[in-house]
Amino acid sequence: MRRLVTVTGLVCLMAFGVAYGHHAAEGIVDAEVWEMIDALVADTPHATMTLDDLGGGMMELTIQTPTVRSMENMIDDGLLTYLAMLDGEVTLRIEFLPRGGMAMDAQQQR
């Protein structure tokens, strides 16, 4: 339980940094960032990702993993760093799912 609280706190702090710590990623365009995230998720067993263009310059990304550890590994491999490279306003929501899974929703408004 203590570890879960610690992980939750760290994830919330990182999510706050992604949502409010925007900076330009020189030389990297959003399409390349989405490709890097796609490659990261593809290397994670049983993780699923959907990327939707909602129109009006808004993109939505949903990643689900069967375990919290899987999501932790993607975060350790730079997932939040990639999300922070996106231009515009980026919001992030992380949810613990029943049976130990985890979901992350990110929205980008350019």
Secondary structure, 3 states (H helix, E strand, C coil): CHHHHHHHHHHHHHHHHHHHCCCCCCCCCHHHHHHHHHHHHHCCCCCEEEEEEEECCEEEEEEEECCHHHHHHHHHCCHHHHHHCCCCEEEEEEEECHHHCEEEEEEEEC
